[in-house]
Amino acid sequence: MKAHPSKTIIRPRITEKAALKNETESVYVFEVAKGSTKPTIKNAVKTIWGVTPIKVNITKLPSKTTFKRGKKGSVPAIVKAYVYLKKGEKIELS
């Protein structure tokens, strides 16, 4: 997948688990485009924030059906990327 780096990484996933991993292990969690590969994610992080990741793990979350306020709906499937950095490096998320 040859996409622009800003289209590869959709948004950071800011959750309790992600914040805890960020503090203890220098791991950042991003929601990425479907079809993204580890090298394209590494390249996108390098070009956008100027840091070189040590490794990248990808997790695919399936879509789920929900039932809220008497109505059925669905939560779309997403792809998450765990980006591991060296101990001293940081990414400024705004």
Residue pairs with C-beta under 8 A, 6 or more apart in sequence:
1 8
1 33
1 35
1 36
1 37
1 40
2 40
3 33
3 36
3 40
5 43
5 44
5 47
5 48
6 44
6 48
7 33
8 32
8 33
8 36
8 40
8 41
8 43
8 44
9 30
9 31
9 32
9 33
9 41
9 44
9 45
9 48
9 81
10 30
10 31
10 32
10 33
11 30
11 31
12 18
12 28
12 29
12 30
12 31
12 93
13 29
13 30
13 31
13 80
14 93
15 29
17 29
18 27
18 28
18 29
21 27
21 29
21 82
22 28
22 29
25 84
26 84
26 85
26 86
26 87
26 89
26 90
27 82
27 83
27 84
27 85
28 82
28 83
28 85
28 91
28 93
29 80
29 81
29 82
29 83
30 41
30 80
30 81
30 83
31 78
31 79
31 80
31 81
32 41
32 58
32 79
32 80
32 81
33 79
34 77
34 79
36 58
36 79
36 81
38 56
38 58
41 53
41 56
41 58
41 81
41 83
42 52
42 53
42 56
42 83
45 51
45 52
45 53
45 83
45 91
46 52
46 53
49 91
49 92
51 85
51 89
51 90
51 91
53 83
53 84
53 85
54 84
54 85
54 86
55 84
56 81
56 82
56 83
56 84
57 81
57 82
57 84
58 79
58 80
58 81
58 82
59 79
59 80
59 81
59 82
60 77
60 78
60 79
60 80
61 77
61 78
61 79
61 80
62 77
63 74
63 75
63 76
63 77
64 74
64 75
65 72
65 73
65 74
65 75
66 72
66 73
66 74
66 75
67 73
83 91
85 91
